[in-house]
Amino acid sequence: MQYSRYAMRLATRSTLSTPPRISIHTPKQAAKQHKIISRKYNLLSVQFRLGRSKLKESKLLQR
C-alpha cells in the first residue's frame, strides 16, 4: 500500500497524540483521508500561530 508522501508527512508531523490510522483501498478513500489529515494539520498550525501572536502581545504589554 502506498499513500501520498505529503499525507504521511502531515500525519507524522502533526502534534496529534497518534497519527491517524490510514487504511486506504481506493484513490477516492486516499483523497478523503488526505483531506482529513491536512484539515487537522491546518487547524493545528492556525492555533499555533494565534498562540504565538498572543504571546507577543502579552510580552509587549509587560514592558
C-alpha positions, 0 to 999 in steps of 0.5 A, a space after each residue: 500500500 502506498 499513500 501520498 508522501 505529503 499525507 504521511 508527512 502531515 500525519 507524522 508531523 502533526 502534534 496529534 497524540 497518534 497519527 491517524 490510522 490510514 487504511 486506504 483501498 481506493 484513490 477516492 478513500 486516499 483523497 478523503 483521508 488526505 483531506 482529513 489529515 491536512 484539515 487537522 494539520 491546518 487547524 493545528 498550525 492556525 492555533 499555533 500561530 494565534 498562540 504565538 501572536 498572543 504571546 507577543 502581545 502579552 510580552 509587549 504589554 509587560 514592558 
